[in-house]
Amino acid sequence: MDREWNDSQPIYRQLRDRVVAMILDGVLKEGDALPSVRTVAAEDRVNPLTVLKGYQQLVDEGLVESRRGLGMFINVGARSLLLQGERQRFLGEEWPRVHATIQRLGLTAEELLEATTQSKTAESKSKANENEEED
């Protein structure tokens, strides 16, 4: 987990958001155990109650379940539930701003697709270079 905190929102919320990102990115999969509250608190140097509050939000949202004596585990269907919510949030909150910027700049669909293709090509080359350096 990224250990940098910012002042824009409470730490427990940032912890919750990090777990959500890890689920969406496939780092944490359905059935996987979350790191223990004590481990996260020690590694991130935060109060265990802060970690517990972040985890509790995940439980309240139905993404995680607590198994007595075993820990917290990602629920089946958590990723699809998150994707659905994140898609709705993006379309309702972020897309209108993005669309307005596209309109303001006069960008065409072709230019956007070209930029996406160039970005993917650059990303592929970067990954290939990283793999060569590791060998």
N, CA, C and O atoms as CSV, one atom per row, in Angstrom:
chain,resi,resn,atom,element,x,y,z
A,1,MET,N,N,0.831,-1.194,0.000
A,1,MET,CA,C,0.000,0.000,0.000
A,1,MET,C,C,0.873,1.254,0.000
A,1,MET,O,O,1.945,1.284,0.605
A,2,ASP,N,N,0.404,2.260,-0.672
A,2,ASP,CA,C,1.072,3.552,-0.680
A,2,ASP,C,C,0.960,4.142,0.717
A,2,ASP,O,O,-0.127,4.166,1.293
A,3,ARG,N,N,2.073,4.617,1.267
A,3,ARG,CA,C,2.061,5.073,2.651
A,3,ARG,C,C,2.054,6.590,2.806
A,3,ARG,O,O,2.228,7.098,3.914
A,4,GLU,N,N,1.858,7.303,1.728
A,4,GLU,CA,C,1.806,8.756,1.813
A,4,GLU,C,C,0.386,9.202,2.134
A,4,GLU,O,O,-0.569,8.794,1.472
A,5,TRP,N,N,0.257,10.035,3.148
A,5,TRP,CA,C,-1.057,10.554,3.543
A,5,TRP,C,C,-1.185,11.982,3.057
A,5,TRP,O,O,-0.195,12.704,2.939
A,6,ASN,N,N,-2.421,12.384,2.777
A,6,ASN,CA,C,-2.648,13.782,2.421
A,6,ASN,C,C,-3.693,14.358,3.358
A,6,ASN,O,O,-4.377,13.626,4.072
A,7,ASP,N,N,-3.805,15.656,3.346
A,7,ASP,CA,C,-4.713,16.344,4.262
A,7,ASP,C,C,-6.110,16.545,3.691
A,7,ASP,O,O,-6.948,17.189,4.322
A,8,SER,N,N,-6.369,16.005,2.509
A,8,SER,CA,C,-7.649,16.255,1.862
A,8,SER,C,C,-8.807,15.470,2.482
A,8,SER,O,O,-9.968,15.861,2.359
A,9,GLN,N,N,-8.479,14.361,3.147
A,9,GLN,CA,C,-9.519,13.567,3.792
A,9,GLN,C,C,-8.903,12.772,4.941
A,9,GLN,O,O,-7.683,12.621,5.006
A,10,PRO,N,N,-9.743,12.262,5.850
A,10,PRO,CA,C,-9.218,11.529,7.010
A,10,PRO,C,C,-8.437,10.275,6.589
A,10,PRO,O,O,-8.694,9.695,5.534
A,11,ILE,N,N,-7.491,9.877,7.425
A,11,ILE,CA,C,-6.641,8.726,7.118
A,11,ILE,C,C,-7.471,7.456,6.968
A,11,ILE,O,O,-7.193,6.646,6.083
A,12,TYR,N,N,-8.495,7.262,7.819
A,12,TYR,CA,C,-9.296,6.042,7.696
A,12,TYR,C,C,-9.951,5.958,6.322
A,12,TYR,O,O,-10.103,4.870,5.766
A,13,ARG,N,N,-10.335,7.098,5.784
A,13,ARG,CA,C,-10.957,7.133,4.456
A,13,ARG,C,C,-9.921,6.823,3.373
A,13,ARG,O,O,-10.219,6.138,2.394
A,14,GLN,N,N,-8.701,7.335,3.560
A,14,GLN,CA,C,-7.627,7.046,2.611
A,14,GLN,C,C,-7.287,5.555,2.632
A,14,GLN,O,O,-7.034,4.959,1.585
A,15,LEU,N,N,-7.282,4.951,3.834
A,15,LEU,CA,C,-7.039,3.511,3.938
A,15,LEU,C,C,-8.123,2.735,3.192
A,15,LEU,O,O,-7.829,1.797,2.450
A,16,ARG,N,N,-9.364,3.131,3.394
A,16,ARG,CA,C,-10.492,2.492,2.714
A,16,ARG,C,C,-10.318,2.604,1.202
A,16,ARG,O,O,-10.500,1.629,0.474
A,17,ASP,N,N,-9.967,3.797,0.740
A,17,ASP,CA,C,-9.800,4.022,-0.697
A,17,ASP,C,C,-8.648,3.198,-1.272
A,17,ASP,O,O,-8.718,2.746,-2.415
A,18,ARG,N,N,-7.603,3.004,-0.493
A,18,ARG,CA,C,-6.474,2.180,-0.955
A,18,ARG,C,C,-6.894,0.731,-1.138
A,18,ARG,O,O,-6.516,0.093,-2.120
A,19,VAL,N,N,-7.671,0.211,-0.200
A,19,VAL,CA,C,-8.151,-1.161,-0.325
A,19,VAL,C,C,-9.070,-1.276,-1.543
A,19,VAL,O,O,-8.977,-2.242,-2.301
A,20,VAL,N,N,-9.948,-0.306,-1.731
A,20,VAL,CA,C,-10.838,-0.298,-2.894
A,20,VAL,C,C,-10.011,-0.318,-4.183
A,20,VAL,O,O,-10.315,-1.084,-5.098
A,21,ALA,N,N,-8.988,0.503,-4.261
A,21,ALA,CA,C,-8.133,0.542,-5.458
A,21,ALA,C,C,-7.450,-0.811,-5.672
A,21,ALA,O,O,-7.324,-1.269,-6.808
A,22,MET,N,N,-7.015,-1.441,-4.601
A,22,MET,CA,C,-6.359,-2.745,-4.715
A,22,MET,C,C,-7.344,-3.815,-5.210
A,22,MET,O,O,-6.957,-4.713,-5.959
A,23,ILE,N,N,-8.597,-3.721,-4.800
A,23,ILE,CA,C,-9.616,-4.656,-5.286
A,23,ILE,C,C,-9.877,-4.406,-6.765
A,23,ILE,O,O,-9.915,-5.347,-7.558
A,24,LEU,N,N,-10.058,-3.144,-7.139
A,24,LEU,CA,C,-10.324,-2.806,-8.538
A,24,LEU,C,C,-9.165,-3.186,-9.442
A,24,LEU,O,O,-9.376,-3.621,-10.574
A,25,ASP,N,N,-7.931,-3.023,-8.949
A,25,ASP,CA,C,-6.740,-3.342,-9.741
A,25,ASP,C,C,-6.434,-4.837,-9.769
A,25,ASP,O,O,-5.549,-5.275,-10.504
A,26,GLY,N,N,-7.167,-5.626,-8.969
A,26,GLY,CA,C,-6.943,-7.067,-8.942
A,26,GLY,C,C,-5.826,-7.503,-8.022
A,26,GLY,O,O,-5.468,-8.681,-8.005
A,27,VAL,N,N,-5.269,-6.586,-7.260
A,27,VAL,CA,C,-4.222,-6.939,-6.297
A,27,VAL,C,C,-4.836,-7.793,-5.184
A,27,VAL,O,O,-4.252,-8.790,-4.758
A,28,LEU,N,N,-6.018,-7.389,-4.721
A,28,LEU,CA,C,-6.782,-8.175,-3.755
A,28,LEU,C,C,-7.964,-8.781,-4.504
A,28,LEU,O,O,-8.711,-8.079,-5.186
A,29,LYS,N,N,-8.119,-10.089,-4.367
A,29,LYS,CA,C,-9.195,-10.791,-5.063
A,29,LYS,C,C,-10.231,-11.295,-4.070
A,29,LYS,O,O,-9.986,-11.343,-2.865
A,30,GLU,N,N,-11.385,-11.667,-4.592
A,30,GLU,CA,C,-12.456,-12.205,-3.759
A,30,GLU,C,C,-11.927,-13.385,-2.949
A,30,GLU,O,O,-11.286,-14.288,-3.486
A,31,GLY,N,N,-12.206,-13.359,-1.666
A,31,GLY,CA,C,-11.753,-14.419,-0.776
A,31,GLY,C,C,-10.410,-14.148,-0.125
A,31,GLY,O,O,-10.049,-14.821,0.840
A,32,ASP,N,N,-9.657,-13.169,-0.634
A,32,ASP,CA,C,-8.363,-12.833,-0.043
A,32,ASP,C,C,-8.551,-12.174,1.315
A,32,ASP,O,O,-9.531,-11.469,1.556
A,33,ALA,N,N,-7.595,-12.421,2.189
A,33,ALA,CA,C,-7.602,-11.774,3.500
A,33,ALA,C,C,-6.968,-10.396,3.397
A,33,ALA,O,O,-5.991,-10.201,2.673
A,34,LEU,N,N,-7.527,-9.452,4.123
A,34,LEU,CA,C,-6.897,-8.138,4.241
A,34,LEU,C,C,-5.748,-8.253,5.224
A,34,LEU,O,O,-5.773,-9.114,6.103
A,35,PRO,N,N,-4.741,-7.400,5.091
A,35,PRO,CA,C,-3.690,-7.383,6.110
A,35,PRO,C,C,-4.327,-7.076,7.470
A,35,PRO,O,O,-5.306,-6.334,7.547
A,36,SER,N,N,-3.778,-7.639,8.523
A,36,SER,CA,C,-4.370,-7.437,9.842
A,36,SER,C,C,-4.312,-5.965,10.236
A,36,SER,O,O,-3.471,-5.204,9.759
A,37,VAL,N,N,-5.221,-5.594,11.111
A,37,VAL,CA,C,-5.272,-4.218,11.607
A,37,VAL,C,C,-3.939,-3.855,12.248
A,37,VAL,O,O,-3.410,-2.769,12.015
A,38,ARG,N,N,-3.404,-4.751,13.042
A,38,ARG,CA,C,-2.122,-4.482,13.720
A,38,ARG,C,C,-0.988,-4.287,12.726
A,38,ARG,O,O,-0.157,-3.393,12.891
A,39,THR,N,N,-0.953,-5.123,11.693
A,39,THR,CA,C,0.106,-5.019,10.682
A,39,THR,C,C,0.041,-3.678,9.965
A,39,THR,O,O,1.053,-2.989,9.834
A,40,VAL,N,N,-1.144,-3.311,9.503
A,40,VAL,CA,C,-1.304,-2.045,8.781
A,40,VAL,C,C,-0.963,-0.873,9.700
A,40,VAL,O,O,-0.280,0.065,9.288
A,41,ALA,N,N,-1.441,-0.928,10.947
A,41,ALA,CA,C,-1.173,0.157,11.898
A,41,ALA,C,C,0.328,0.306,12.124
A,41,ALA,O,O,0.840,1.425,12.162
A,42,ALA,N,N,1.031,-0.804,12.274
A,42,ALA,CA,C,2.473,-0.748,12.521
A,42,ALA,C,C,3.230,-0.264,11.283
A,42,ALA,O,O,4.107,0.594,11.389
A,43,GLU,N,N,2.897,-0.805,10.117
A,43,GLU,CA,C,3.605,-0.435,8.889
A,43,GLU,C,C,3.354,1.020,8.498
A,43,GLU,O,O,4.266,1.714,8.050
A,44,ASP,N,N,2.117,1.475,8.669
A,44,ASP,CA,C,1.760,2.829,8.263
A,44,ASP,C,C,1.870,3.839,9.394
A,44,ASP,O,O,1.623,5.029,9.200
A,45,ARG,N,N,2.237,3.364,10.568
A,45,ARG,CA,C,2.389,4.209,11.758
A,45,ARG,C,C,1.137,5.033,12.033
A,45,ARG,O,O,1.189,6.253,12.191
A,46,VAL,N,N,0.007,4.325,12.085
A,46,VAL,CA,C,-1.261,4.958,12.433
A,46,VAL,C,C,-1.899,4.184,13.581
A,46,VAL,O,O,-1.516,3.051,13.871
A,47,ASN,N,N,-2.853,4.799,14.211
A,47,ASN,CA,C,-3.555,4.175,15.315
A,47,ASN,C,C,-4.362,2.983,14.797
A,47,ASN,O,O,-5.019,3.091,13.762
A,48,PRO,N,N,-4.323,1.842,15.505
A,48,PRO,CA,C,-5.122,0.688,15.078
A,48,PRO,C,C,-6.616,0.999,14.954
A,48,PRO,O,O,-7.307,0.408,14.124
A,49,LEU,N,N,-7.114,1.923,15.775
A,49,LEU,CA,C,-8.526,2.294,15.678
A,49,LEU,C,C,-8.826,2.994,14.350
A,49,LEU,O,O,-9.934,2.891,13.823
A,50,THR,N,N,-7.843,3.699,13.819
A,50,THR,CA,C,-7.994,4.347,12.519
A,50,THR,C,C,-8.125,3.295,11.422
A,50,THR,O,O,-8.982,3.402,10.545
A,51,VAL,N,N,-7.268,2.278,11.480
A,51,VAL,CA,C,-7.322,1.183,10.504
A,51,VAL,C,C,-8.664,0.458,10.627
A,51,VAL,O,O,-9.318,0.162,9.627
A,52,LEU,N,N,-9.058,0.181,11.860
A,52,LEU,CA,C,-10.320,-0.512,12.096
A,52,LEU,C,C,-11.501,0.271,11.540
A,52,LEU,O,O,-12.431,-0.313,10.983
A,53,LYS,N,N,-11.466,1.579,11.688
A,53,LYS,CA,C,-12.555,2.421,11.166
A,53,LYS,C,C,-12.608,2.339,9.639
A,53,LYS,O,O,-13.691,2.261,9.061
A,54,GLY,N,N,-11.453,2.356,8.991
A,54,GLY,CA,C,-11.407,2.209,7.537
A,54,GLY,C,C,-11.918,0.854,7.094
A,54,GLY,O,O,-12.664,0.759,6.120
A,55,TYR,N,N,-11.528,-0.191,7.796
A,55,TYR,CA,C,-11.994,-1.538,7.485
A,55,TYR,C,C,-13.496,-1.653,7.735
A,55,TYR,O,O,-14.206,-2.313,6.976
A,56,GLN,N,N,-13.977,-1.012,8.795
A,56,GLN,CA,C,-15.396,-1.077,9.116
A,56,GLN,C,C,-16.238,-0.460,8.002
A,56,GLN,O,O,-17.338,-0.933,7.717
A,57,GLN,N,N,-15.725,0.590,7.378
A,57,GLN,CA,C,-16.444,1.178,6.243
A,57,GLN,C,C,-16.607,0.148,5.130
A,57,GLN,O,O,-17.659,0.067,4.497
A,58,LEU,N,N,-15.561,-0.635,4.900
A,58,LEU,CA,C,-15.622,-1.673,3.867
A,58,LEU,C,C,-16.656,-2.738,4.223
A,58,LEU,O,O,-17.367,-3.238,3.352
A,59,VAL,N,N,-16.732,-3.078,5.503
A,59,VAL,CA,C,-17.738,-4.032,5.968
A,59,VAL,C,C,-19.135,-3.450,5.760
A,59,VAL,O,O,-20.033,-4.125,5.257
A,60,ASP,N,N,-19.304,-2.188,6.154
A,60,ASP,CA,C,-20.606,-1.524,6.017
A,60,ASP,C,C,-21.067,-1.453,4.564
A,60,ASP,O,O,-22.266,-1.477,4.284
A,61,GLU,N,N,-20.117,-1.365,3.650
A,61,GLU,CA,C,-20.433,-1.287,2.224
A,61,GLU,C,C,-20.650,-2.666,1.604
A,61,GLU,O,O,-21.002,-2.770,0.428
A,62,GLY,N,N,-20.444,-3.717,2.385
A,62,GLY,CA,C,-20.639,-5.074,1.888
A,62,GLY,C,C,-19.505,-5.600,1.041
A,62,GLY,O,O,-19.672,-6.574,0.306
A,63,LEU,N,N,-18.343,-4.959,1.137
A,63,LEU,CA,C,-17.195,-5.375,0.333
A,63,LEU,C,C,-16.321,-6.398,1.061
A,63,LEU,O,O,-15.636,-7.209,0.438
A,64,VAL,N,N,-16.363,-6.340,2.377
A,64,VAL,CA,C,-15.491,-7.156,3.214
A,64,VAL,C,C,-16.338,-7.773,4.320
A,64,VAL,O,O,-17.325,-7.189,4.768
A,65,GLU,N,N,-15.932,-8.971,4.750
A,65,GLU,CA,C,-16.599,-9.581,5.892
A,65,GLU,C,C,-15.566,-9.921,6.953
A,65,GLU,O,O,-14.418,-10.247,6.652
A,66,SER,N,N,-15.997,-9.838,8.176
A,66,SER,CA,C,-15.133,-10.185,9.302
A,66,SER,C,C,-15.441,-11.616,9.714
A,66,SER,O,O,-16.594,-11.967,9.963
A,67,ARG,N,N,-14.410,-12.431,9.783
A,67,ARG,CA,C,-14.566,-13.813,10.248
A,67,ARG,C,C,-13.882,-13.915,11.600
A,67,ARG,O,O,-12.664,-13.783,11.716
A,68,ARG,N,N,-14.689,-14.152,12.609
A,68,ARG,CA,C,-14.196,-14.181,13.988
A,68,ARG,C,C,-12.971,-15.087,14.124
A,68,ARG,O,O,-12.998,-16.265,13.768
A,69,GLY,N,N,-11.914,-14.502,14.645
A,69,GLY,CA,C,-10.683,-15.242,14.879
A,69,GLY,C,C,-9.812,-15.421,13.655
A,69,GLY,O,O,-8.678,-15.885,13.775
A,70,LEU,N,N,-10.305,-15.067,12.484
A,70,LEU,CA,C,-9.536,-15.264,11.251
A,70,LEU,C,C,-9.123,-13.964,10.580
A,70,LEU,O,O,-8.068,-13.899,9.950
A,71,GLY,N,N,-9.943,-12.934,10.710
A,71,GLY,CA,C,-9.617,-11.644,10.094
A,71,GLY,C,C,-10.702,-11.168,9.164
A,71,GLY,O,O,-11.852,-11.601,9.246
A,72,MET,N,N,-10.318,-10.262,8.271
A,72,MET,CA,C,-11.237,-9.664,7.310
A,72,MET,C,C,-10.923,-10.227,5.926
A,72,MET,O,O,-9.763,-10.395,5.551
A,73,PHE,N,N,-11.996,-10.514,5.174
A,73,PHE,CA,C,-11.848,-11.127,3.859
A,73,PHE,C,C,-12.707,-10.400,2.829
A,73,PHE,O,O,-13.787,-9.900,3.142
A,74,ILE,N,N,-12.205,-10.351,1.591
A,74,ILE,CA,C,-12.928,-9.720,0.489
A,74,ILE,C,C,-14.121,-10.605,0.130
A,74,ILE,O,O,-13.966,-11.806,-0.093
A,75,ASN,N,N,-15.301,-10.011,0.077
A,75,ASN,CA,C,-16.523,-10.743,-0.265
A,75,ASN,C,C,-16.574,-11.100,-1.742
A,75,ASN,O,O,-15.994,-10.415,-2.584
A,76,VAL,N,N,-17.275,-12.176,-2.035
A,76,VAL,CA,C,-17.551,-12.545,-3.417
A,76,VAL,C,C,-18.436,-11.447,-4.017
A,76,VAL,O,O,-19.415,-11.027,-3.401
A,77,GLY,N,N,-18.091,-10.997,-5.197
A,77,GLY,CA,C,-18.858,-9.948,-5.869
A,77,GLY,C,C,-18.428,-8.540,-5.514
A,77,GLY,O,O,-19.014,-7.575,-6.006
A,78,ALA,N,N,-17.411,-8.399,-4.665
A,78,ALA,CA,C,-16.970,-7.066,-4.236
A,78,ALA,C,C,-16.463,-6.243,-5.413
A,78,ALA,O,O,-16.785,-5.061,-5.527
A,79,ARG,N,N,-15.680,-6.851,-6.281
A,79,ARG,CA,C,-15.112,-6.105,-7.413
A,79,ARG,C,C,-16.210,-5.616,-8.350
A,79,ARG,O,O,-16.189,-4.462,-8.778
A,80,SER,N,N,-17.167,-6.480,-8.672
A,80,SER,CA,C,-18.235,-6.059,-9.581
A,80,SER,C,C,-19.100,-4.984,-8.936
A,80,SER,O,O,-19.562,-4.071,-9.621
A,81,LEU,N,N,-19.324,-5.081,-7.630
A,81,LEU,CA,C,-20.069,-4.049,-6.914
A,81,LEU,C,C,-19.332,-2.714,-6.970
A,81,LEU,O,O,-19.937,-1.666,-7.198
A,82,LEU,N,N,-18.021,-2.766,-6.760
A,82,LEU,CA,C,-17.209,-1.561,-6.835
A,82,LEU,C,C,-17.192,-0.975,-8.239
A,82,LEU,O,O,-17.321,0.237,-8.415
A,83,LEU,N,N,-17.033,-1.836,-9.236
A,83,LEU,CA,C,-17.018,-1.353,-10.622
A,83,LEU,C,C,-18.315,-0.640,-10.968
A,83,LEU,O,O,-18.306,0.419,-11.596
A,84,GLN,N,N,-19.416,-1.221,-10.559
A,84,GLN,CA,C,-20.710,-0.611,-10.839
A,84,GLN,C,C,-20.797,0.770,-10.181
A,84,GLN,O,O,-21.203,1.741,-10.820
A,85,GLY,N,N,-20.420,0.853,-8.919
A,85,GLY,CA,C,-20.464,2.129,-8.210
A,85,GLY,C,C,-19.494,3.147,-8.768
A,85,GLY,O,O,-19.838,4.319,-8.916
A,86,GLU,N,N,-18.280,2.708,-9.081
A,86,GLU,CA,C,-17.271,3.619,-9.620
A,86,GLU,C,C,-17.659,4.119,-11.008
A,86,GLU,O,O,-17.419,5.280,-11.340
A,87,ARG,N,N,-18.254,3.250,-11.817
A,87,ARG,CA,C,-18.711,3.671,-13.143
A,87,ARG,C,C,-19.798,4.736,-13.023
A,87,ARG,O,O,-19.766,5.747,-13.724
A,88,GLN,N,N,-20.759,4.501,-12.130
A,88,GLN,CA,C,-21.832,5.480,-11.929
A,88,GLN,C,C,-21.268,6.801,-11.423
A,88,GLN,O,O,-21.680,7.870,-11.874
A,89,ARG,N,N,-20.324,6.729,-10.484
A,89,ARG,CA,C,-19.715,7.939,-9.943
A,89,ARG,C,C,-18.957,8.684,-11.038
A,89,ARG,O,O,-19.063,9.906,-11.141
A,90,PHE,N,N,-18.190,7.955,-11.860
A,90,PHE,CA,C,-17.445,8.582,-12.947
A,90,PHE,C,C,-18.380,9.282,-13.921
A,90,PHE,O,O,-18.164,10.439,-14.284
A,91,LEU,N,N,-19.421,8.570,-14.340
A,91,LEU,CA,C,-20.349,9.152,-15.318
A,91,LEU,C,C,-21.123,10.331,-14.742
A,91,LEU,O,O,-21.448,11.274,-15.464
A,92,GLY,N,N,-21.417,10.285,-13.451
A,92,GLY,CA,C,-22.192,11.359,-12.837
A,92,GLY,C,C,-21.367,12.550,-12.400
A,92,GLY,O,O,-21.842,13.684,-12.446
A,93,GLU,N,N,-20.114,12.304,-11.969
A,93,GLU,CA,C,-19.306,13.381,-11.392
A,93,GLU,C,C,-18.147,13.819,-12.277
A,93,GLU,O,O,-17.954,15.014,-12.504
A,94,GLU,N,N,-17.381,12.866,-12.774
A,94,GLU,CA,C,-16.163,13.207,-13.506
A,94,GLU,C,C,-16.396,13.432,-14.995
A,94,GLU,O,O,-15.850,14.370,-15.577
A,95,TRP,N,N,-17.208,12.570,-15.614
A,95,TRP,CA,C,-17.407,12.677,-17.053
A,95,TRP,C,C,-17.919,14.040,-17.491
A,95,TRP,O,O,-17.432,14.562,-18.494
A,96,PRO,N,N,-18.876,14.647,-16.791
A,96,PRO,CA,C,-19.319,15.975,-17.233
A,96,PRO,C,C,-18.169,16.988,-17.308
A,96,PRO,O,O,-18.135,17.814,-18.220
A,97,ARG,N,N,-17.231,16.932,-16.358
A,97,ARG,CA,C,-16.074,17.842,-16.394
A,97,ARG,C,C,-15.139,17.488,-17.544
A,97,ARG,O,O,-14.649,18.370,-18.249
A,98,VAL,N,N,-14.892,16.189,-17.730
A,98,VAL,CA,C,-14.024,15.750,-18.821
A,98,VAL,C,C,-14.647,16.137,-20.165
A,98,VAL,O,O,-13.969,16.666,-21.045
A,99,HIS,N,N,-15.927,15.870,-20.306
A,99,HIS,CA,C,-16.630,16.199,-21.552
A,99,HIS,C,C,-16.579,17.695,-21.824
A,99,HIS,O,O,-16.365,18.116,-22.961
A,100,ALA,N,N,-16.775,18.497,-20.785
A,100,ALA,CA,C,-16.719,19.951,-20.951
A,100,ALA,C,C,-15.334,20.393,-21.417
A,100,ALA,O,O,-15.217,21.283,-22.260
A,101,THR,N,N,-14.288,19.774,-20.874
A,101,THR,CA,C,-12.918,20.103,-21.276
A,101,THR,C,C,-12.681,19.707,-22.729
A,101,THR,O,O,-12.069,20.462,-23.485
A,102,ILE,N,N,-13.159,18.534,-23.123
A,102,ILE,CA,C,-13.031,18.089,-24.514
A,102,ILE,C,C,-13.718,19.082,-25.447
A,102,ILE,O,O,-13.167,19.463,-26.479
A,103,GLN,N,N,-14.918,19.492,-25.073
A,103,GLN,CA,C,-15.666,20.456,-25.893
A,103,GLN,C,C,-14.936,21.794,-25.965
A,103,GLN,O,O,-14.816,22.392,-27.034
A,104,ARG,N,N,-14.453,22.251,-24.819
A,104,ARG,CA,C,-13.773,23.546,-24.745
A,104,ARG,C,C,-12.531,23.564,-25.630
A,104,ARG,O,O,-12.225,24.572,-26.266
A,105,LEU,N,N,-11.814,22.429,-25.664
A,105,LEU,CA,C,-10.591,22.348,-26.446
A,105,LEU,C,C,-10.848,21.983,-27.909
A,105,LEU,O,O,-9.942,22.046,-28.740
A,106,GLY,N,N,-12.073,21.607,-28.211
A,106,GLY,CA,C,-12.417,21.266,-29.584
A,106,GLY,C,C,-11.782,19.968,-30.057
A,106,GLY,O,O,-11.508,19.813,-31.246
A,107,LEU,N,N,-11.549,19.045,-29.152
A,107,LEU,CA,C,-10.940,17.765,-29.523
A,107,LEU,C,C,-11.960,16.884,-30.226
A,107,LEU,O,O,-13.139,16.876,-29.875
A,108,THR,N,N,-11.491,16.140,-31.224
A,108,THR,CA,C,-12.363,15.217,-31.942
A,108,THR,C,C,-12.168,13.809,-31.382
A,108,THR,O,O,-11.196,13.528,-30.681
A,109,ALA,N,N,-13.119,12.931,-31.713
A,109,ALA,CA,C,-13.024,11.537,-31.274
A,109,ALA,C,C,-11.750,10.892,-31.829
A,109,ALA,O,O,-11.103,10.098,-31.146
A,110,GLU,N,N,-11.401,11.232,-33.057
A,110,GLU,CA,C,-10.201,10.672,-33.682
A,110,GLU,C,C,-8.937,11.092,-32.922
A,110,GLU,O,O,-8.030,10.284,-32.720
A,111,GLU,N,N,-8.885,12.354,-32.506
A,111,GLU,CA,C,-7.723,12.836,-31.754
A,111,GLU,C,C,-7.616,12.129,-30.403
A,111,GLU,O,O,-6.521,11.788,-29.957
A,112,LEU,N,N,-8.748,11.914,-29.767
A,112,LEU,CA,C,-8.742,11.224,-28.476
A,112,LEU,C,C,-8.293,9.772,-28.629
A,112,LEU,O,O,-7.515,9.266,-27.821
A,113,LEU,N,N,-8.792,9.105,-29.679
A,113,LEU,CA,C,-8.388,7.718,-29.921
A,113,LEU,C,C,-6.905,7.631,-30.262
A,113,LEU,O,O,-6.211,6.717,-29.817
A,114,GLU,N,N,-6.429,8.574,-31.045
A,114,GLU,CA,C,-5.007,8.599,-31.407
A,114,GLU,C,C,-4.144,8.799,-30.158
A,114,GLU,O,O,-3.124,8.132,-29.987
A,115,ALA,N,N,-4.559,9.711,-29.298
A,115,ALA,CA,C,-3.817,9.962,-28.067
A,115,ALA,C,C,-3.803,8.720,-27.179
A,115,ALA,O,O,-2.795,8.421,-26.539
A,116,THR,N,N,-4.921,8.000,-27.142
A,116,THR,CA,C,-4.998,6.770,-26.360
A,116,THR,C,C,-4.064,5.716,-26.922
A,116,THR,O,O,-3.366,5.034,-26.171
A,117,THR,N,N,-4.049,5.580,-28.236
A,117,THR,CA,C,-3.174,4.609,-28.895
A,117,THR,C,C,-1.709,4.944,-28.631
A,117,THR,O,O,-0.914,4.053,-28.336
A,118,GLN,N,N,-1.346,6.231,-28.736
A,118,GLN,CA,C,0.032,6.654,-28.477
A,118,GLN,C,C,0.412,6.373,-27.026
A,118,GLN,O,O,1.532,5.947,-26.743
A,119,SER,N,N,-0.508,6.609,-26.125
A,119,SER,CA,C,-0.250,6.368,-24.706
A,119,SER,C,C,-0.008,4.889,-24.444
A,119,SER,O,O,0.903,4.531,-23.697
A,120,LYS,N,N,-0.821,4.023,-25.057
A,120,LYS,CA,C,-0.659,2.579,-24.879
A,120,LYS,C,C,0.653,2.100,-25.473
A,120,LYS,O,O,1.316,1.238,-24.896
A,121,THR,N,N,1.040,2.650,-26.626
A,121,THR,CA,C,2.300,2.277,-27.262
A,121,THR,C,C,3.476,2.665,-26.374
A,121,THR,O,O,4.402,1.875,-26.187
A,122,ALA,N,N,3.442,3.871,-25.830
A,122,ALA,CA,C,4.509,4.335,-24.944
A,122,ALA,C,C,4.573,3.486,-23.685
A,122,ALA,O,O,5.660,3.171,-23.201
A,123,GLU,N,N,3.415,3.115,-23.153
A,123,GLU,CA,C,3.369,2.288,-21.954
A,123,GLU,C,C,3.957,0.907,-22.223
A,123,GLU,O,O,4.689,0.372,-21.390
A,124,SER,N,N,3.644,0.326,-23.380
A,124,SER,CA,C,4.175,-0.984,-23.753
A,124,SER,C,C,5.688,-0.939,-23.886
A,124,SER,O,O,6.383,-1.849,-23.434
A,125,LYS,N,N,6.200,0.121,-24.508
A,125,LYS,CA,C,7.652,0.266,-24.661
A,125,LYS,C,C,8.318,0.412,-23.302
A,125,LYS,O,O,9.383,-0.160,-23.069
A,126,SER,N,N,7.703,1.167,-22.409
A,126,SER,CA,C,8.249,1.366,-21.073
A,126,SER,C,C,8.325,0.046,-20.316
A,126,SER,O,O,9.327,-0.243,-19.663
A,127,LYS,N,N,7.268,-0.754,-20.404
A,127,LYS,CA,C,7.259,-2.053,-19.729
A,127,LYS,C,C,8.296,-2.990,-20.317
A,127,LYS,O,O,8.934,-3.750,-19.589
A,128,ALA,N,N,8.471,-2.939,-21.643
A,128,ALA,CA,C,9.470,-3.783,-22.294
A,128,ALA,C,C,10.872,-3.399,-21.834
A,128,ALA,O,O,11.713,-4.269,-21.609
A,129,ASN,N,N,11.127,-2.098,-21.695
A,129,ASN,CA,C,12.425,-1.632,-21.219
A,129,ASN,C,C,12.664,-2.055,-19.777
A,129,ASN,O,O,13.780,-2.431,-19.420
A,130,GLU,N,N,11.633,-2.000,-18.947
A,130,GLU,CA,C,11.764,-2.436,-17.544
A,130,GLU,C,C,12.092,-3.920,-17.474
A,130,GLU,O,O,12.920,-4.337,-16.664
A,131,ASN,N,N,11.439,-4.730,-18.330
A,131,ASN,CA,C,11.690,-6.164,-18.330
A,131,ASN,C,C,13.105,-6.468,-18.782
A,131,ASN,O,O,13.740,-7.379,-18.252
A,132,GLU,N,N,13.613,-5.715,-19.760
A,132,GLU,CA,C,14.981,-5.916,-20.227
A,132,GLU,C,C,15.983,-5.578,-19.130
A,132,GLU,O,O,16.996,-6.262,-18.981
A,133,GLU,N,N,15.708,-4.528,-18.365
A,133,GLU,CA,C,16.612,-4.120,-17.294
A,133,GLU,C,C,16.651,-5.146,-16.176
A,133,GLU,O,O,17.678,-5.302,-15.516
A,134,GLU,N,N,15.529,-5.858,-15.952
A,134,GLU,CA,C,15.471,-6.860,-14.891
A,134,GLU,C,C,16.257,-8.112,-15.267
A,134,GLU,O,O,16.737,-8.826,-14.386
A,135,ASP,N,N,16.396,-8.388,-16.565
A,135,ASP,CA,C,17.083,-9.611,-17.015
A,135,ASP,C,C,18.559,-9.519,-16.898
A,135,ASP,O,O,19.266,-10.468,-17.238
